[in-house]
Amino acid sequence: MKESRGAVGLHDPSFELLTVADLVERQIIERPIDGNHGEIHPKTSDFVSEGVPFLMASDIRNGLVDYANCARITSRQADSLRKGFAKNGDVLLTHKATIGETAIVAYHGHAYVMLTPQVTYYRVKRPDVLNNRYLKYYFDSSFFQQTLSLWAGAGSTRAYLGITEQHRLPIVLPPIEAQKKLAAIIAAYDDLIANNQRRIALLESTAEEIYREWFVRLRFPGAASSKFLRGIPIEWSLRKLGTVLELRYGKALPEEARTPGEYPVYGSSGIVGTHNEALVKSPGLIVGRKGNVGSVYLSDRPFYPIDTAYYVVSELPSPFLLYLLRSMNFINNDAAVPGLNRAQAYANEFYMPTDALIRQFASVTSPFFDSQRILREENKRLVSMRDALLPRLISGKLRVDHLDIRFPPSMQDAA
């Protein structure tokens, strides 16, 4: 074990190097479990609008679970399944297709959430020995992520690491007090990042509310003195979407070809990675073409749209165009596989406000988008600092045992 400790760079002799199997054998964690395979696995036809969250790997990103947009199944069907019941506090790890995304279950709408075979839950049995927040951050560490990616064959189209192989994964286990302090340090960064994300969302909703007030409820500046015909200002004109913009195809960029870089890679689900080149050299809009059809994103810097999305070319200001596109229905329900057909999209009609009013809206909302950009840049710096600090903490190179650490709000129960 000494040779293994040296191989992973452990600097603190109080840190143990174990495996997942060791944690199970010592009854520190329960045996890791994923979702139901085979015929018992829920199908797309089983999904309902309200029910028990049915989590796929794509629902877990940047340490969070997307409960709002995930698939759901009925409680009756969920109760009939054999396994995959993840509860609050469980640490989730994606191990198929999307490799290495992590999160902690925190859902209060049901006693449990269900997992697909793409996701494993790790449940701590001995919180006096292993802190679940520490385990999540350890899974995020570069040492663990590199090991997981190597063993799972990340970059291939069938990247996968099953439950049996996961038992061999290495686990660095510091003393419990060191785990809590380590987790508290990283959690402080995460809390700042989450606070900025809330501020970004608030700025976004405020700008959208102004759009709805002006262009949907028609309570725009000067509306009281404007003339209306059949409820529409007479200066506005009925237009088709194809007359004001062009939707251009993104370009295929396999995951293994996405060289880490400064430019975001956009698909129909939003940012799906980074690349060292940008296909679109100026900031702009992205519209989901396959998968999350009709999703609309605004990139404030050059980006690379992949083939599941279109990018938008238009002379209209981006703030106005963003909410105009989000107000439209792009799904082709007549197709066997739902998708965004450009001809159908171009046929969408809308009432075009005056140029002056559109420019005024862009002027009023631009500070909101500028503030969002600043907050995103701040989050990038925080993520970079956090990720640089994490391996030093995990290896024990940066000692925490003598530090008097104040636990952040998200970890008050761990104090």
C-alpha positions in Angstrom: 0.0 0.0 0.0 2.9 2.4 0.5 3.8 2.1 -3.1 0.2 2.8 -4.1 0.1 5.8 -1.8 3.2 7.2 -3.5 1.7 6.6 -6.9 -1.3 8.8 -6.1 0.8 11.4 -4.3 -0.6 11.1 -0.8 1.3 13.5 1.6 -0.6 12.9 4.8 0.1 9.6 6.6 -3.4 9.8 8.3 -5.1 9.5 4.9 -5.9 5.9 3.9 -5.9 4.7 0.3 -8.8 2.2 -0.1 -11.2 1.0 -2.8 -14.9 1.1 -3.1 -14.9 -2.6 -2.3 -13.1 -1.8 1.0 -15.7 0.7 2.0 -18.5 -1.8 1.3 -16.6 -4.5 3.2 -16.1 -2.2 6.2 -19.8 -1.3 6.0 -18.9 2.4 5.6 -21.1 2.6 2.5 -23.8 0.3 1.1 -23.1 -1.6 -2.1 -23.4 0.9 -5.0 -26.4 0.4 -7.2 -27.6 1.8 -10.5 -30.9 1.7 -12.3 -32.9 -1.2 -13.8 -31.6 -2.9 -16.9 -33.5 -5.0 -19.6 -37.2 -5.3 -20.0 -38.0 -3.8 -16.6 -36.3 -0.6 -17.5 -38.9 2.2 -18.0 -39.4 3.3 -21.6 -40.1 6.7 -23.1 -43.8 5.7 -23.5 -43.9 5.4 -19.7 -43.0 9.0 -19.0 -45.5 11.3 -17.4 -45.7 15.0 -16.8 -45.8 14.6 -13.0 -44.4 11.8 -10.9 -41.1 10.4 -9.6 -37.9 11.9 -11.1 -36.3 9.3 -13.5 -32.7 10.5 -13.7 -30.5 10.0 -16.7 -26.8 10.9 -17.0 -27.7 14.0 -19.0 -29.8 15.3 -16.1 -26.7 15.7 -13.9 -24.3 18.5 -14.8 -22.0 20.9 -12.9 -22.8 19.2 -9.5 -26.6 19.7 -9.8 -29.6 17.6 -10.8 -32.0 19.1 -13.3 -35.3 18.1 -11.5 -37.3 20.6 -13.5 -36.6 19.0 -16.9 -35.9 15.4 -16.1 -38.2 12.5 -17.2 -40.7 11.2 -14.7 -42.6 8.0 -14.1 -45.6 7.2 -12.0 -45.2 6.2 -8.3 -46.9 2.9 -9.1 -44.4 2.0 -11.7 -41.5 3.2 -9.6 -42.6 1.1 -6.7 -42.7 -2.0 -8.9 -39.0 -1.7 -9.9 -36.2 -3.8 -8.3 -33.5 -1.2 -7.7 -32.2 2.3 -8.4 -34.0 4.0 -5.5 -31.8 7.0 -4.6 -32.6 9.0 -1.5 -31.7 12.4 -0.1 -28.0 12.5 0.7 -26.9 9.8 -1.7 -24.0 10.7 -4.0 -24.7 10.2 -7.7 -22.0 9.3 -10.2 -22.6 9.0 -14.0 -20.8 6.0 -15.4 -22.2 5.4 -18.9 -21.9 7.7 -22.0 -21.6 10.8 -19.9 -18.8 9.9 -17.5 -17.9 11.4 -14.1 -20.7 13.9 -13.5 -21.6 14.0 -9.8 -24.3 15.4 -7.5 -25.9 14.9 -4.1 -29.6 14.0 -4.1 -31.7 16.7 -2.6 -35.4 16.3 -3.6 -38.4 16.7 -1.3 -41.2 15.9 -3.7 -41.0 12.2 -3.1 -39.3 9.7 -0.8 -36.8 8.8 -3.5 -35.8 9.4 -7.1 -35.2 6.7 -9.7 -32.0 6.1 -11.6 -31.4 4.8 -15.1 -28.5 2.3 -15.7 -26.3 5.3 -16.6 -26.2 6.5 -12.9 -24.9 4.9 -9.7 -25.8 6.0 -6.2 -23.3 5.8 -3.3 -25.0 5.7 0.1 -23.0 6.4 3.3 -23.8 4.0 6.2 -21.2 5.4 8.6 -21.3 9.2 8.5 -18.9 9.2 11.5 -16.4 7.7 9.1 -17.3 9.1 5.7 -18.9 12.5 4.9 -21.1 12.4 1.8 -20.1 15.9 0.8 -16.4 14.9 1.0 -17.2 11.8 -1.1 -18.8 13.9 -3.8 -15.9 16.3 -3.9 -13.4 13.4 -4.0 -15.3 12.1 -7.0 -14.8 15.5 -8.6 -11.0 15.4 -8.0 -8.7 15.2 -11.0 -7.1 12.0 -9.7 -10.5 10.2 -9.5 -11.8 11.6 -12.7 -8.7 10.6 -14.7 -8.9 7.1 -13.3 -12.6 6.8 -14.0 -12.2 8.1 -17.5 -9.3 5.8 -18.3 -11.1 2.7 -17.0 -14.4 3.6 -18.6 -12.8 4.4 -22.0 -14.1 8.0 -22.0 -14.0 9.5 -25.5 -15.4 6.4 -27.1 -19.1 6.1 -28.1 -19.6 3.3 -25.6 -17.8 4.8 -22.6 -18.9 2.7 -19.6 -17.8 1.4 -16.2 -20.2 -1.1 -14.7 -20.9 -1.7 -11.0 -18.4 -4.6 -10.7 -15.6 -2.5 -12.1 -16.6 0.4 -9.9 -15.7 -1.7 -6.8 -12.1 -1.4 -7.9 -12.0 2.4 -7.9 -9.6 4.0 -5.5 -10.9 6.0 -2.6 -8.7 8.4 -0.5 -10.1 8.4 3.0 -8.9 11.1 5.4 -10.0 11.2 9.1 -13.6 12.4 9.4 -12.8 15.8 10.8 -10.3 16.5 7.9 -13.1 15.4 5.5 -15.5 17.9 6.9 -13.0 20.7 6.8 -11.9 19.8 3.3 -15.6 19.7 2.2 -16.3 23.0 3.9 -13.4 24.8 2.0 -14.7 23.5 -1.4 -18.4 24.1 -0.4 -17.5 27.8 0.3 -16.6 28.1 -3.4 -19.7 26.2 -4.5 -21.9 28.5 -2.4 -20.4 31.6 -4.0 -20.9 30.0 -7.5 -24.5 29.0 -6.6 -25.2 32.6 -5.4 -23.9 34.0 -8.6 -26.0 31.5 -10.6 -29.1 32.7 -8.7 -28.2 36.3 -9.5 -27.8 35.4 -13.2 -31.3 33.7 -13.1 -32.8 36.8 -11.5 -31.3 39.1 -14.1 -32.6 36.7 -16.8 -36.1 36.6 -15.4 -36.2 40.4 -15.0 -35.2 41.0 -18.6 -37.8 38.4 -19.8 -40.5 40.1 -17.7 -39.8 43.4 -19.4 -40.1 41.7 -22.8 -43.5 40.2 -21.8 -44.7 43.5 -20.4 -43.8 45.4 -23.6 -44.4 42.9 -26.4 -47.0 40.4 -25.0 -49.1 42.5 -22.6 -48.4 45.5 -24.9 -47.7 47.9 -22.0 -44.7 49.4 -23.7 -43.4 53.0 -23.4 -45.8 55.2 -25.3 -48.6 52.6 -25.5 -51.1 55.0 -23.9 -50.8 57.4 -26.9 -50.5 54.7 -29.6 -53.3 53.7 -31.9 -54.4 50.0 -32.0 -56.2 48.0 -34.6 -57.8 44.7 -33.4 -55.6 44.9 -30.3 -52.3 45.4 -32.2 -50.4 48.8 -32.5 -51.0 50.0 -36.1 -47.2 50.6 -36.5 -46.5 47.0 -36.0 -46.4 44.6 -39.0 -47.2 40.9 -39.3 -44.0 39.1 -40.3 -42.8 35.6 -40.8 -39.7 34.5 -38.9 -37.8 33.6 -42.0 -37.8 37.3 -43.1 -35.8 38.4 -40.1 -33.3 35.6 -39.5 -31.5 32.6 -40.9 -31.0 29.3 -39.1 -27.6 27.8 -40.0 -26.5 24.2 -39.2 -24.0 23.5 -36.5 -21.1 21.3 -37.3 -20.5 17.7 -36.0 -17.8 17.6 -33.3 -17.5 14.2 -31.6 -16.8 14.4 -27.9 -13.4 12.8 -28.3 -12.5 15.7 -30.8 -13.5 18.5 -28.4 -10.1 19.8 -27.3 -10.5 21.7 -24.0 -10.3 25.4 -24.7 -11.8 28.8 -24.1 -14.8 28.5 -26.4 -18.1 26.9 -25.3 -19.5 24.0 -27.4 -23.3 24.3 -27.7 -25.8 21.6 -28.4 -29.6 21.4 -28.0 -29.1 20.9 -24.2 -26.8 24.0 -23.8 -23.1 24.0 -23.2 -21.8 20.4 -23.7 -18.1 21.1 -23.4 -15.4 23.5 -24.7 -13.1 23.6 -27.7 -10.0 25.5 -28.8 -11.7 26.8 -31.9 -14.9 28.7 -32.4 -17.2 28.1 -35.4 -19.1 31.3 -34.9 -16.7 34.1 -34.4 -19.1 36.6 -32.8 -21.6 36.2 -29.9 -25.0 35.0 -30.9 -28.0 32.7 -30.4 -28.3 28.9 -30.6 -31.5 27.0 -31.2 -31.9 23.3 -30.4 -32.6 21.2 -33.6 -32.5 17.6 -32.2 -33.1 16.4 -28.7 -34.1 19.5 -26.7 -36.0 20.9 -29.7 -36.6 24.6 -29.7 -34.3 25.4 -26.8 -32.8 28.8 -27.2 -29.5 30.0 -25.7 -27.5 33.2 -25.9 -23.8 33.0 -26.0 -22.0 36.2 -25.0 -18.7 35.1 -26.7 -17.6 33.1 -29.7 -18.8 29.5 -29.7 -19.0 26.2 -31.5 -22.5 24.9 -32.3 -22.7 21.2 -32.9 -25.0 19.4 -35.3 -27.9 19.1 -32.8 -28.4 22.8 -33.0 -28.7 25.8 -35.3 -27.1 29.1 -34.9 -28.9 32.3 -35.7 -27.9 35.0 -38.2 -29.9 38.2 -38.0 -29.6 41.9 -37.8 -32.1 42.1 -34.9 -30.6 42.8 -31.5 -30.0 39.6 -29.6 -31.9 40.6 -26.4 -35.1 41.0 -28.4 -34.5 38.0 -30.6 -33.8 35.7 -27.6 -37.3 36.1 -26.1 -39.0 36.2 -29.5 -37.6 32.8 -30.3 -38.4 31.4 -26.9 -42.0 32.4 -27.4 -42.4 30.2 -30.5 -43.3 26.6 -31.0 -40.7 24.8 -33.1 -41.7 21.2 -32.5 -42.8 19.3 -35.6 -45.4 16.9 -34.1 -46.1 15.3 -37.5 -42.6 13.8 -37.7 -41.8 10.3 -36.4 -38.8 11.8 -34.5 -39.5 15.3 -33.2 -37.1 17.9 -34.6 -36.9 21.4 -35.7 -37.6 21.8 -39.4 -36.2 25.1 -40.8 -39.1 25.7 -43.3 -41.6 25.2 -40.5 -39.7 27.5 -38.2 -39.5 30.2 -40.9 -43.2 30.0 -41.3 -43.9 31.1 -37.7 -45.7 34.5 -37.7 -45.3 37.3 -35.2 -46.0 41.0 -35.0 -42.9 43.1 -35.6 -42.6 46.1 -33.3 -41.1 49.4 -34.6 -37.3 49.6 -34.9 -37.2 52.3 -32.3 -39.0 50.2 -29.7 -36.8 47.2 -30.4 -33.7 49.4 -30.0 -35.1 50.8 -26.8 -35.7 47.4 -25.4 -32.2 46.3 -26.2 -30.8 49.5 -24.5 -32.9 48.9 -21.4 -32.0 45.2 -21.0 -28.3 45.3 -22.1 -27.1 46.1 -18.6 -28.8 42.9 -17.4 -26.9 40.9 -19.9 -23.7 42.7 -19.2 -24.1 41.9 -15.5 -24.8 38.2 -16.3 -21.6 38.1 -18.4 -19.6 39.5 -15.5 -21.0 37.0 -13.1 -20.3 34.1 -15.4 -16.7 35.3 -15.7 -16.5 35.5 -11.9 -17.8 31.9 -11.7 -15.2 30.7 -14.2 -12.5 32.1 -12.0 -14.1 30.6 -8.9 -14.3 27.2 -10.6 -10.7 27.4 -11.7 -9.6 28.3 -8.2 -11.7 25.5 -6.7 -10.5 22.9 -9.1 -6.8 23.8 -8.6 -7.3 23.6 -4.8 -9.2 20.3 -4.7 -6.3 17.9 -5.6 -4.0 19.6 -3.1 -6.6 19.0 -0.4 -7.4 15.4 -1.5 -3.7 14.4 -1.4 -3.1 16.0 2.0 -0.5 18.3 0.5 -2.5 21.2 1.9 -3.1 20.3 5.5 -6.4 21.2 7.1 -6.2 19.5 10.5 -5.0 22.6 12.4 -7.3 25.1 10.5 -10.2 26.7 12.4 -12.8 26.6 9.6 -16.1 28.2 9.7 -18.6 26.0 8.0 -20.6 27.7 5.1 -24.4 27.8 5.3 -24.8 24.8 3.1 -22.8 22.6 5.6 -24.1 23.9 8.9 -25.4 20.4 9.7 -21.8 19.0 9.3 -20.3 21.3 11.9 
